[in-house]
């Protein structure tokens, strides 16, 4: 069986078993998909929308209505 060379990365192991995040653009997918309803998104404060978008690596630019509509478009599915 052939050995495959791996590309080196800047992620280093820490003593606690976690990896360092010194790489530019590091992203780790959250474990759960958000389950907010449209009503909850409409009432959600801007800081919470910002946190949600940031957690999923999505842009947090624009006014609160733009971010709210973006979040609903990204996370709400038609029934």
Protein Blocks (a to p, Z undefined) as FASTA:
>chain_A
ZZddddddfbdcdfkopacfkbghiacddfbdcfbdfklmmmpcfklmmmmmmmnopace
djfklmmmmmmmmmpccZZ
